[in-house]
Amino acid sequence: MSAKAISEQTGKELLYKFICTTSAIQNRFKYARVTPDTDWARLLQDHPWLLSQSLVIKPDQLIKRRGKLGLVGVNLTLDGVKFWLKPRLGQEATGIVRAIRDYQGPLKEHEVTIFVRRGGPNYQEGLRVMGEVGKTTGIPIHVFGTETHMTAIVGMALGHRPIPNQPPTAAHTANFLLNASGSTSTPAPSRTASFSESRADEVAPAKKAKPAVPQGKSTTLFSRHTKTIVWGMQTRAVQGMLDFDYVCSRDEPSVAAMVYPFTGDHKQKFYWGHKEILIPVFKNMADAMRKHPEVDVLINFASLRSAYDSTLETMNYAQIRTIAIIAEGIPEALTRKLIKKADQKGVTIIGPATVGGIKPGCFKIGNTGGMLDNILASKLYRPGSVAYVSRSGGMSNELNNIISRTTDGVYEGVAIGGDRYPGSTFMDHVLRYQDTPGVKMIVVLGEIGGTEEYKICRGIKEGRITKPVVCWCIGTCATMFSSEVQFGHAGACANQASETAVAKNQALKEAGVFVPRSFDELGEIIQSVYEDLVAKGAIVPAQEVPPPTVPMDYSWARELGLIRKPASFMTSICDERGQELIYAGMPITEVFKEEMGIGGVLGLLWFQKRLPKYSCQFIEMCLMVTADHGPAVSGAHNTIICARAGKDLVSSLTSGLLTIGDRFGGALDAAAKMFSKAFDSGIIPMEFVNKMKKEGKLIMGIGHRVKSINNPDMRVQILKDYVKQHFPATPLLDYALEVEKITTSKKPNLILNVDGFIGVAFVDMLRHCGSFTREEADEYIDIGALNGIFVLGRSMGFIGHYLDQKRLKQGLYRHPWDDISYVLPEHMSM
């Protein structure tokens, strides 16, 4: 099943048309669609209520795919609508940038200063645009990237923090991906050991920690040799994992296979650096597990409806030790069953409702860490000394950024997910980090709701956790509200005083955890603890090694404007990329609204013109009269034979269409060219007939096997009456009729047949309807456009013959012998 987004107007009209209501009040809305080409006088004729009603004006956006335009005008008169539209109609809206430009007057009047902090894909380009808007409008706009803490701009805006005077940088997404040194060689493999490798002179911890890892579950979840199966056709996430593997200098891709129950077994193409590789896709989990016994991790992208069943099935395979469940919204009762089963099997679950986790230099789950430029900027291609655990996947990316800028980098990071019952807890991962020699300090980003952070307090007091822990619980603002506050995550709600972020931060601080005064200071505290460990010799920073040069995807490079490539195809008749389908510049909703019909659509798609009403009607009449001419003609005959041979509709139709040519049905173009050339050269009809006779050529469009001057073709008569009544001028048709008088005087059946009539009438229409120049009209004749009328019309008849034969259940056709004259050479005869 497929779906295409439709505009709001179209959606409402479909609802009103197909969904009835018994309500006394019908919620019918009046509307008028406006484009840059709208004729306002005609619009008022069609919609007189525009002068008497208060109006709302807004973009007709796609349902469920709305852009953040912020463009709505309310309570306007028609003149107000025109004024509102003038600077906006036909212009490309760019959200906040457009809003700043439109309201720069009030912003200046109230002396507004704007602070922008942005990260994410291609954030440098967004900051550059915002900076330019500030310069062109004169509004003070301060822009900051990932080098600035995400909440630092709040303190700047309130005057509690100085605004740094940063020189503009030429940073660009491409700087991370393209080799800036000019060398085409790939650097040596990046450092894969931790920046805090064990050394003989390493300072030992003050206390020895007690064993803490639950029986059966592994301390190390991922390594450089970890292999995974991905459940779901998440090609973008898989490609991101492979790019991460490549930049980490792994020997092999981490993704061994994919499982997708809705297709058969096949192979999916991905990139491994510069090379293309194939990864198998299996229909069921059993086959994937059997063929890839080295896999010990499952990344489950199944929806909330199937995540439980697919995870439960996976835990039946002893080789799986870690499962990441990405979906959110899984019922809590089912999640608790999964947790119980995982504890019995010794399986670690990350999630549900998570982005996953990452171990720099080794392995990453799905989309963790963001796009590749963020991976490189946060130095996630090699391990550091700091491990973290958070609930939020989005905030885990911010932790990657903070830790990379204040320490030697991340050793491992996990986002356990925002549900009330996560598959693994803060304590589970903190204890793993405690038992991991490469981890020298631990960062925890908790949040309001739950009591998991108190277990960390107990772990420190009981001596189970001895490594430095930095922690902050977000959601402290909840105490400022008089009522209960539910934050974004399902578990982010304090049901009692002890679950508030303020209470948990206080308890952590009392237990000896390094707790900042606010999230704004988190980076400073992390840096302080890290520098203290360096000073004590617990961490010995290693020399930075540049990562390998990463190939940039073509689509991304093109979006950034780094490359250009000539298009393989060009089209000027149709565009399906926008809010709705467009035929030669006309939205499909307008096509139906103005009842253009098949003839109007054909005019748009074939000629890129909006033809007059009589021209559209003439085209439709041509299609009707050429639709069929019985089963005896060659095209229908071929179609019938193919249908009776058991061929499908397309094959049978094609068989019939291939017979169309100068001898059958294809004389429209030839007749149009021949009569036009004679008429334009100025020779009289008699001279034209004699010339063709002298050259031994047939006059295309003249002659019929059955019809004659005494038995006229009613199809031609119908078309002739219409053309004479509606066409503004018919000089070529008049010329052809004079030729017909001469030819029929010689032989009654040498009439102007339907092909010839349509050919010459079409030339008159193109030349005199007012939509084409003479050059355009002649060009369409030269490129063979007119035969398309016969092909399109006769296709309807051929399809009818195909369906007729199938309906009658006719068997294989064999031509009878008595209808064949066998003429063999004399020496071969009996």
VOZA-448363 format. One line per 5 residues: number of its first residue (from 1); their letters; for each residue x, y, z of C-alpha. Coordinates in steps of 0.02 Angstrom, whole numbers, plus 32768, in hexadecimal, padded with zeros to 4 digits. Example, Ala and Ser with C-alpha at 12.3 -4.5 7.8 and 13.67 -1.06 7.14 Angstrom:
REM VOZA-448363
1> as> 8267:7F1F:8186  82AC:7FCB:8165;
END
This chain:
REM VOZA-448363
1> msaka> 8000:8000:8000  8044:80AA:7FD2  8011:815A:8001  8033:8207:7FBD  8025:82A6:8022;
6> iseqt> 7F99:8319:7FEA  7F76:83CF:800B  7F01:8409:8095  7E82:844B:8018  7E7D:83A6:7FBA;
11> gkell> 7E6C:8345:805C  7DD9:83AC:8097  7D81:839D:7FF1  7D94:82E0:7FF5  7D4C:82DB:80A4;
16> ykfic> 7CB6:8344:8075  7C99:82DE:7FD8  7CA6:822F:801E  7C7E:823E:80D8  7BC9:8267:80FE;
21> ttsai> 7B8C:82B1:81A1  7AE1:82B9:81EF  7B0F:8354:8252  7A96:83E5:823F  7B2A:8459:8221;
26> qnrfk> 7B9C:842B:8191  7C4E:8463:81AE  7C61:8497:80F9  7CEA:8514:80D7  7CF9:8593:804D;
31> yarvt> 7DA1:85A9:7FFB  7DF5:85F3:7F65  7E9E:85BE:7F26  7F19:8646:7EF4  7FB5:8633:7E8B;
36> pdtdw> 802E:86B2:7E3F  7FC6:86A9:7D9E  7F1B:86C2:7DEE  7EA3:8736:7D91  7E55:8795:7E23;
41> arllq> 7DC0:87D2:7DBC  7D93:8721:7D8B  7DB3:86E6:7E3D  7D30:8761:7E7D  7CB3:8726:7DFB;
46> dhpwl> 7CCA:8674:7E36  7CCF:86A0:7EF1  7C69:873F:7F14  7C6D:8719:7FCF  7D21:8755:7FD3;
51> lsqsl> 7CE2:8808:7FDD  7C6D:87EA:8071  7CC9:876F:80E2  7D5D:877E:815A  7DE7:8718:810D;
56> vikpd> 7E74:86A5:8146  7F0A:868D:80D2  7F8C:8604:80E5  7FF5:858F:807B  7F9B:84F4:803C;
61> qlikr> 8014:847B:808C  8021:83BF:808A  7FBE:8361:810D  8035:830F:818A  80CD:835C:8134;
66> rgklg> 80BA:8412:8162  814E:8485:8153  8173:84FA:81E4  813E:8591:8181  80E2:85F8:8203;
71> lvgvn> 8087:8652:8177  7FD2:8676:81A4  7F6C:8714:818C  7EC6:8722:81EA  7E2E:8794:81EC;
76> ltldg> 7E5C:87E8:8147  7DF9:8840:80C0  7E1A:8815:800A  7E8D:88AD:7FFB  7EE5:8872:8098;
81> vkfwl> 7EFC:87C8:804A  7F4B:8816:7FAF  7FBF:887E:801B  7FED:87E5:8084  800F:877C:7FE9;
86> kprlg> 807A:87FB:7F8D  8121:87D8:7FE5  80FC:8720:8002  80A5:86D0:7F6D  811D:866D:7F02;
91> qeatg> 81AC:8687:7F7E  8203:85F7:7FD5  81E4:85FE:8090  8277:85D9:8102  8227:85D6:81AD;
96> ivrai> 827B:8640:8231  82E5:869C:81B1  824A:86D7:8156  81F5:8706:81F9  8289:8772:822D;
101> rdyqg> 8288:87CC:8186  81CC:87E7:8189  81C9:882A:823B  826F:8884:8241  8215:8928:8263;
106> plkeh> 81C5:88F3:8308  8263:8894:8338  82CC:8932:8325  8249:899C:837A  824F:892F:8415;
111> evtif> 830E:891C:840C  8305:885F:8402  83A8:87FD:8403  83A4:874B:83BF  8414:86BC:83FC;
116> vrrgg> 8424:861F:8392  8479:857D:83C2  8470:84F2:8342  84B7:8445:8326  8486:83B3:82BB;
121> pnyqe> 849C:8390:8201  84EA:8420:81A1  84D1:8496:8235  855B:8508:81F4  84F3:8538:815E;
126> glrvm> 845F:8563:81CD  84CB:85D0:823C  8514:8628:81A5  8466:8651:8164  842F:8694:820D;
131> gevgk> 84CB:86FE:821A  84AC:8749:816F  83F8:8772:819E  8438:87D1:8234  84AE:8837:81C8;
136> ttgip> 842F:885F:8141  83A3:888E:81B9  840D:88E6:823C  83C6:8878:82C6  844B:8839:8341;
141> ihvfg> 8452:877C:8329  84D6:8717:8385  84F3:866A:833C  854B:85D8:8390  856E:8526:835B;
146> tethm> 859C:8488:83B8  8633:84DE:8404  85B8:8536:8479  8555:84DB:84FF  84A0:84C7:84C8;
151> taivg> 8458:852C:8559  84E3:85AD:8562  8483:8627:84F5  83FD:8632:857C  847A:867D:85F6;
156> malgh> 84BA:86F0:856E  840B:872D:8546  83E6:874D:85FF  848A:87A9:8617  84D3:8729:8690;
161> rpipn> 855A:86EF:8619  85CA:8757:85A8  85AE:874A:84ED  8650:8709:849F  8694:876D:840E;
166> qppta> 86B5:86DA:839B  8703:86F8:82F0  869C:86AF:8261  86D6:8602:822E  86D2:85B6:8182;
171> ahtan> 8698:8511:81C9  862E:84A7:8157  85E9:83F9:8160  865E:83C8:80D4  86F6:83F4:813F;
176> fllna> 86D3:8358:81A5  86BD:82E6:8110  873A:831E:808E  87F6:830F:80A0  882C:83C3:80BD;
181> sgsts> 88E5:8399:80AF  88D9:837A:7FF6  8920:82CC:800A  88BE:8243:7FB5  8904:81BB:8024;
186> tpaps> 88A6:817F:80BB  8902:819F:8160  893D:8111:81CC  88B6:80BB:822F  8875:8126:82BD;
191> rtasf> 88A3:80FD:836E  8835:806F:83A9  886E:805B:845B  882E:80D0:84E2  8885:8173:8502;
196> sesra> 8898:8132:85B2  88EC:808B:8592  8929:802E:862A  89DC:805C:8652  8A59:8013:86CC;
201> devap> 8A64:80B7:872A  89A9:80D5:872B  8964:8115:87CF  88F7:8090:881F  884A:80BE:885E;
206> akkak> 8839:80E6:8917  87C2:8055:8936  87A5:7FAF:88E1  86F4:7F9F:88A0  8686:7F0D:88CD;
211> pavpq> 8649:7E9A:8842  85AE:7EE9:87FA  857A:7E9E:8754  84E1:7E2A:875A  8504:7D75:8738;
216> gkstt> 84FB:7D47:8680  8502:7DF6:8637  85A2:7E30:85E4  8605:7EC7:861E  863A:7EEC:856B;
221> lfsrh> 85A7:7F01:84F5  8606:7F34:8459  86B3:7F20:840E  870A:7F3F:8369  86D0:7E93:8332;
226> tktiv> 8619:7EA4:8365  85A0:7E68:82E0  84E7:7E93:82DD  8445:7E6A:8286  83D1:7EFC:8261;
231> wgmqt> 8316:7ED7:8268  82BB:7F49:81EE  82E2:7F96:8145  8341:8029:8191  83BC:8047:8104;
236> ravqg> 83EC:80F6:813A  8415:80BE:81EB  8479:802A:81A9  84DC:8099:8133  8502:810C:81C6;
241> mldfd> 8544:8077:8229  85B2:8041:8197  85F7:80F1:8184  861E:80F1:823E  8674:8048:822E;
246> yvcsr> 86DB:8089:819D  8714:8127:81F6  8741:80BD:828E  87B2:8053:821E  8754:7FB3:8243;
251> depsv> 878A:7F1F:81DB  86D8:7EEC:81B0  862B:7F3A:81B5  85CF:7F25:8259  852A:7EFA:8202;
256> aamvy> 8528:7E43:81D1  8474:7E39:8193  83C8:7E87:8196  8320:7E37:81BA  8283:7E77:8164;
261> pftgd> 81EC:7E02:8163  8190:7E60:80D9  8207:7E33:804A  825A:7D96:800E  8311:7D70:802E;
266> hkqkf> 837F:7DE6:7FC9  841B:7E52:7FD7  841F:7F0D:7FF8  84A7:7F7E:7FB4  850A:7FF1:8029;
271> ywghk> 85AC:8052:8028  8647:801C:8086  86B7:80B3:8071  86C9:80C8:7FB5  8691:8017:7F8C;
276> eilip> 85E4:7FCF:7F78  85BA:7F34:7FDD  8523:7EC2:7FED  84D1:7E99:8093  8455:7E07:8099;
281> vfknm> 83A1:7E27:80C8  8340:7D93:810E  8285:7D79:811B  828E:7D26:81C5  82FF:7D2D:825D;
286> adamr> 8326:7C73:8260  837F:7C77:81B8  83E2:7D11:81E8  841C:7CC4:828C  8448:7C1E:823B;
291> khpev> 84B2:7C6D:81B3  8507:7CEC:8226  8539:7C96:82C8  85B9:7D1F:82EB  852F:7D9E:830F;
296> dvlin> 8512:7DC9:83C6  84B0:7E6D:83B9  8403:7E92:8375  83CB:7F42:8348  830F:7F3C:8343;
301> faslr> 82BB:7FC3:82DB  8213:7F6A:82E0  8179:7FD4:8301  8127:7FD8:83AC  80AA:7F55:836D;
306> sayds> 812D:7ED2:8341  81C3:7F01:83AD  818C:7E91:843C  8176:7DF4:83D2  8216:7E0D:836E;
311> tletm> 827D:7E2F:840C  8233:7D98:8464  825E:7D2B:83CE  8310:7D6C:83CB  832F:7D3F:8481;
316> nyaqi> 8316:7C87:8454  83C0:7C8B:83FD  844D:7C75:847A  84C9:7CD3:840B  846F:7D79:842A;
321> rtiai> 84B3:7DD7:84C3  8475:7E89:84A2  83D3:7ECA:8458  83AC:7F81:8430  82F2:7FA8:8420;
326> iaegi> 82D7:804D:83C6  8218:8059:83C5  81B9:80BF:8443  8109:80A1:847D  811C:7FE9:84A7;
331> pealt> 809F:7FBF:8532  80F4:7FC0:85DC  80B2:7F12:8606  8107:7EC9:856D  81A8:7F27:8593;
336> rklik> 81AD:7EDD:8642  8197:7E2F:85F9  8229:7E4F:8585  8295:7E8B:8616  826C:7DEE:867B;
341> kadqk> 8295:7D7E:85E8  8337:7DDC:85C5  836E:7DC7:867A  8350:7D0C:866E  83B3:7D00:85CC;
346> gvtii> 843F:7D75:8600  8417:7DEE:8573  8432:7EAA:8581  83A4:7F13:853B  83BF:7FC9:8509;
351> gpatv> 8318:8021:84F6  8289:8025:84CC  8271:80D8:848E  8329:80F5:8471  83A1:812A:83E9;
356> ggikp> 841A:80A4:842B  84CE:80B9:845D  857E:80CC:841B  862C:808C:8442  86A8:80FB:83E6;
361> gcfki> 8721:809D:8379  86B8:8000:8387  85FE:8001:8367  8565:806F:8361  84AC:8045:8368;
366> gntgg> 8446:8087:82D6  843B:8144:82D1  8498:8163:8374  8512:81F4:8369  84B8:8249:82DA;
371> mldni> 84FE:8261:822D  85B2:8246:81FE  85E7:82FB:8213  85AE:82F2:82C9  860A:824C:82E0;
376> laskl> 86AB:829D:82A6  8692:8341:8301  8675:82E3:83A5  870B:8272:8384  86A1:81D5:8394;
381> yrpgs> 8713:8178:831C  878C:8151:83AB  8771:812C:8464  878F:81A4:84F1  8788:818E:85AD;
386> vayvs> 86D7:81C6:85D9  863D:8155:85D7  858E:8199:85E6  84DC:815C:85F6  843F:81C4:85DA;
391> rsggm> 8388:81AB:85BB  8375:8220:8528  83BC:81F2:847E  83C0:82A7:8446  841B:82DD:84E3;
396> sneln> 8498:8250:84CA  84D2:82AB:842D  84E9:8348:8495  854E:82E3:8514  85BC:82A5:8485;
401> niisr> 85DD:8359:8457  85FC:8395:8509  866E:8304:8537  86D3:8313:8496  86F3:83CC:84B8;
406> ttdgv> 871E:83BC:8571  877A:8315:857B  87D8:829A:850D  8732:8255:84D0  86AC:81D0:84EA;
411> yegva> 86D8:811D:8514  8625:80E0:8509  8579:812E:8513  84CC:80E3:8525  841E:8131:8520;
416> iggdr> 83AF:80BB:8582  830D:8109:8541  8284:8173:858A  8203:80EF:85BB  81D5:80D2:8670;
421> ypgst> 821C:8021:8667  82BD:8022:8601  830A:7F7C:85D1  83AB:7FAB:862B  83C2:802E:86B1;
426> fmdhv> 843E:80B7:86DD  8488:8044:8761  84A0:7FB4:86E7  850E:801D:8677  8566:807D:8701;
431> lryqd> 859C:7FD7:874D  85D9:7F9C:86A2  8640:8039:8692  8682:8020:8742  86C6:7F75:870D;
436> tpgvk> 870D:7FB4:8667  87C6:7FE4:8679  87C2:805F:85E7  873B:80CA:863B  8787:8148:86B2;
441> mivvl> 86EE:81B2:86DA  8632:81A1:86C6  85AF:821F:8692  84F6:8204:86B6  846C:8272:8670;
446> geigg> 83D0:824A:86D2  8328:829D:86D1  828D:82BB:8737  8228:821F:8760  825A:8177:87A8;
451> teeyk> 82D8:814E:8831  8363:80FC:87CD  83E0:8185:87FA  83D2:8157:88B3  841D:80AD:888A;
456> icrgi> 84B9:8107:884E  84BF:8160:88F5  84B6:80BA:8951  8538:806D:88DC  85B4:80F6:8908;
461> kegri> 8592:80EA:89C2  85A4:802C:89BF  8647:8035:895E  8603:7FE3:88C2  862B:8080:885E;
466> tkpvv> 86D6:80D0:8877  86F5:812C:87D4  86CA:81E5:87CC  8613:8201:879C  85CE:82A2:8754;
471> cwcig> 8510:82AA:8753  8484:8324:8732  83C9:8302:8734  836B:8370:86BB  82BD:83B1:86E0;
476> tcatm> 82E3:8421:8775  826A:84A2:8730  81D8:842E:875C  81D7:8472:880E  81A9:851D:87C9;
481> fssev> 80FF:84DC:8791  806E:84CD:8808  802B:8430:87B4  807A:838C:877E  80E4:8399:86E1;
486> qfgha> 80F8:830C:8662  8195:8325:85FA  81B7:82D5:8551  81E7:8226:8589  8164:81AF:85CE;
491> gacan> 81C8:819D:866F  81EF:8256:8682  816F:8280:8706  8188:828F:87C3  8102:822F:8821;
496> qaset> 814D:825B:88CA  81C8:82D7:8912  825A:825E:890A  8244:824E:884D  825F:8306:882A;
501> avakn> 82FF:8338:87D4  832B:83B0:8862  831F:8326:88E6  8386:82AC:8880  840E:832C:8859;
506> qalke> 841C:8353:8912  8428:829B:8941  84AD:827C:88BE  8514:830E:88FB  850A:82D0:89AE;
511> agvfv> 8545:8223:8974  85E3:826D:892A  85AF:827E:8874  85EC:8317:8817  854B:8378:87F9;
516> prsfd> 854A:8420:879E  84DA:84AF:87D5  8480:84A6:872E  8489:844C:8688  84E4:84E5:8647;
521> elgei> 8579:84B9:86B6  857D:83FF:868B  860B:8412:860F  8674:8475:868B  8660:83F1:8713;
526> iqsvy> 868D:8365:8698  8727:83C5:8662  875A:83E6:8716  874E:832E:8748  87A9:82F8:86AA;
531> edlva> 8838:8372:86C4  884A:8336:8777  885B:8282:8739  88DD:82B9:86BB  893D:8314:8743;
536> kgaiv> 893B:8276:87AE  8979:820D:871B  88DC:81A3:8712  88C4:81DF:8661  8953:81FA:85E8;
541> paqev> 8912:8256:854E  8953:820E:84AC  8981:8269:840D  88EB:8288:839C  88EA:8222:82FC;
546> ppptv> 8885:8262:8267  87F9:81EF:822D  87F5:81A4:817F  87B2:820F:80F2  86F9:81EC:80E5;
551> pmdys> 86A1:81E6:803D  860E:825D:8035  8567:8222:7FF2  853C:8271:7F4C  8492:82AE:7F87;
556> warel> 84DE:8304:801E  856B:8352:7FBB  84EE:8395:7F3D  8480:83DC:7FC8  8517:8438:800E;
561> glirk> 853E:847F:7F63  85E8:842A:7F58  85CB:83D3:7EB2  8560:83E1:7E19  852C:835D:7D9D;
566> pasfm> 84C5:8366:7CFE  841D:8312:7D14  8402:826D:7CBC  8352:82A1:7C8D  82FA:8345:7C6F;
571> tsicd> 823E:835E:7C77  81CE:83F4:7C61  811F:83AB:7C67  8107:8363:7D15  814A:8378:7DC6;
576> ergqe> 8117:8304:7E53  8194:8343:7ED5  8131:83CE:7F27  8092:83DA:7F8A  802B:8391:7EFC;
581> liyag> 803E:834E:7E4D  8059:83D7:7DCB  8034:83C7:7D11  8094:8449:7CAD  808C:84C4:7D3D;
586> mpite> 7FD6:84A0:7D6A  7FAF:8449:7E11  7F45:83AD:7DFF  7EC1:83F8:7E70  7EAC:8488:7DF5;
591> vfkee> 7E9D:840C:7D65  7E06:83BC:7DBA  7DBF:845E:7DFA  7DB8:84A8:7D4B  7D79:8404:7D00;
596> mgigg> 7DFE:8402:7C79  7DDB:834E:7C49  7E49:82D7:7BE7  7E60:8354:7B5A  7E9D:83DA:7BD1;
601> vlgll> 7F15:8364:7C28  7F57:832A:7B7F  7F73:83E0:7B50  7FD9:83FB:7BEF  8040:835D:7BE2;
606> wfqkr> 805B:8358:7B25  8062:840F:7AF7  8082:8467:7B9E  7FF0:84D8:7B75  7F47:84FA:7BBF;
611> lpkys> 7EDE:84E2:7B23  7E37:8536:7AFF  7D9C:84D5:7B30  7D6F:84AB:7A7C  7E1E:8465:7A5F;
616> cqfie> 7E11:83F5:7AF8  7D67:83B7:7ABB  7DAC:8396:7A0D  7E3A:832D:7A55  7DBE:82C6:7ABA;
621> mclmv> 7D52:82AD:7A1E  7DEC:8270:79BF  7E10:81F2:7A48  7D5C:81B5:7A43  7D52:819E:7986;
626> tadhg> 7DFB:8146:797D  7DDB:80D5:7A13  7DAF:803C:79AA  7D86:8003:78FA  7D57:7F4F:7913;
631> pavsg> 7DB9:7EAD:792B  7DEE:7E9A:7875  7E71:7F25:7870  7F24:7EED:788A  7F3D:7F3D:7936;
636> ahnti> 7EA1:7EF2:7983  7EC4:7E4D:792E  7F71:7E42:797C  7F2D:7E72:7A27  7EA9:7DEA:7A1D;
641> icara> 7F26:7D65:79E9  7F9B:7D92:7A79  7F0B:7D92:7AF5  7ED4:7CE6:7ABA  7F88:7CA9:7ACB;
646> gkdlv> 7F7C:7CCC:7B85  7FE7:7D6A:7B84  7FC9:7DF5:7C02  7F75:7E9B:7BDC  8014:7F00:7BC1;
651> sslts> 805F:7E7E:7B4A  7FBD:7E72:7AE7  7FAA:7F2E:7ADD  805E:7F43:7AA5  8046:7EC1:7A1D;
656> gllti> 7FB7:7F26:79D6  800F:7FCE:79E4  80A7:7F8D:7986  803E:7F7D:78E8  801C:8038:78E2;
661> gdrfg> 8078:808C:7854  805C:80DF:77AC  7FF0:804E:7770  7F86:8041:780B  7F53:80D4:7877;
666> galda> 7FF7:8131:7870  7FCA:81A8:77E4  7F9F:823C:7854  804E:8282:7857  8071:8256:77A3;
671> aakmf> 7FCE:82A5:7767  7FEC:8342:77CF  809C:8356:7789  806C:8331:76D6  7FD5:83A5:76CE;
676> skafd> 802F:842E:7730  80C3:842B:76BB  8055:8436:7621  7FE8:84C0:766A  807B:8526:76AC;
681> sgiip> 80D6:8519:7604  8040:856B:75AD  8017:84E3:752E  7F5F:84CB:7506  7F07:8426:7532;
686> mefvn> 7F04:83E7:747E  7FBD:8409:746A  7FDE:83AD:750E  7F7C:8313:74D6  7FD4:830E:742D;
691> kmkke> 807E:8324:7480  8062:8291:74F5  8024:8226:7463  80BC:8253:73FC  8131:8224:748C;
696> gklim> 80D5:8181:74A7  80AA:81AA:755C  800B:818E:75BD  7FB9:8224:760D  7FB9:81FD:76C6;
701> gighr> 7F0D:820F:7715  7EB1:81EF:7670  7E56:8149:764F  7DF3:80C6:76AD  7DD5:800C:7690;
706> vksin> 7D1B:8013:76B9  7CDF:80C5:76C1  7CC4:8132:7628  7C72:81D3:75EB  7BD0:8170:75E1;
711> npdmr> 7BEA:8119:7689  7C38:81A3:76F3  7C95:8185:7795  7C26:81CD:781D  7CBE:81E6:788D;
716> vqilk> 7D03:8263:7811  7C5A:82B7:77FE  7C48:82CF:78BB  7CF5:831B:78CA  7CDB:8389:7831;
721> dyvkq> 7C3B:83D3:7875  7C8D:83FB:791C  7D2A:8447:78D0  7CC9:84B4:7857  7C5C:84F3:78E5;
726> hfpat> 7CE2:8515:796A  7D8E:8530:7918  7DB8:85E6:78F3  7E09:85B7:784D  7E1D:8516:77E6;
731> plldy> 7E89:8540:774E  7EE5:8499:7749  7E43:8436:7760  7DF4:8497:76D1  7E8B:8470:7666;
736> aleve> 7E7E:83B6:7690  7DC4:83B4:7666  7DED:83FF:75BB  7E6B:8373:75A2  7DE4:82F6:75D2;
741> kitts> 7D70:8339:754A  7DF7:8317:74C9  7E24:8268:7508  7D70:822D:751C  7D4A:8264:746A;
746> kkpnl> 7DC7:81E2:7434  7D94:815A:74AF  7D05:8163:7531  7D67:8118:75C1  7DF7:8196:75B8;
751> ilnvd> 7DA7:81FB:7642  7DFA:8261:76CC  7DFF:81D8:774F  7DFB:81EF:780D  7EB9:81EF:781B;
756> gfigv> 7ECA:8274:7797  7E3D:82DD:77DE  7E84:82DB:788F  7F31:8303:784B  7F00:839E:77E9;
761> afvdm> 7E81:83D9:786C  7F05:83CA:78F3  7F7A:8439:788E  7EF0:84BC:787F  7ED3:84B2:793B;
766> lrhcg> 7F8B:84C6:7967  7FA4:8556:78EF  7F06:85B8:7914  7ECD:8596:79C7  7F3C:8621:7A0A;
771> sftre> 7FA2:85B4:7A7F  8034:8591:7A0A  80A8:85F2:799A  80B9:85B5:78E8  8165:856F:7912;
776> eadey> 8121:850F:79A9  8092:84C8:7943  8106:848D:78B9  817E:8442:7939  80F6:83D4:7985;
781> idiga> 80C8:8396:78D7  817F:8370:78AF  81A0:830E:7950  810C:829A:7931  8093:82D4:79B7;
786> lngif> 7FF5:82B5:7952  8008:81F9:7943  7FFB:81F8:7A00  7F42:821D:79EF  7F25:817D:798E;
791> vlgrs> 7F96:8117:7A02  7F3E:8158:7A9E  7E90:8145:7A56  7EA9:8099:7A0A  7EF9:8059:7AAC;
796> mgfig> 7E4B:8064:7AFA  7E06:7FF4:7A73  7E96:7F77:7A7D  7E7D:7F68:7B39  7DC4:7F4C:7B19;
801> hyldq> 7DEB:7EBD:7AA1  7E63:7E71:7B20  7DE0:7E76:7BAA  7D5B:7E35:7B33  7DC2:7D9C:7B06;
806> krlkq> 7DE8:7D77:7BBC  7D32:7D8D:7BEB  7CFC:7D16:7B5F  7D84:7C9C:7B96  7DC3:7C84:7AE4;
811> glyrh> 7E49:7C01:7ACA  7EEA:7C04:7A67  7ECE:7C43:79B6  7F0A:7BDD:7921  7EEC:7C1F:7872;
816> pwddi> 7E8A:7BA4:7805  7EE5:7B50:7775  7E5C:7B76:76F8  7E7C:7C2F:7712  7F34:7C1F:76E2;
821> syvlp> 7F72:7C11:7630  800B:7BA1:7631  8078:7BD6:759F  8116:7B6D:759A  81A2:7B6F:7517;
826> ehmsm> 8180:7AF6:7488  8215:7A85:74AB  81D6:7A6F:755E  8123:7A41:752E  80EA:798A:7526;
END
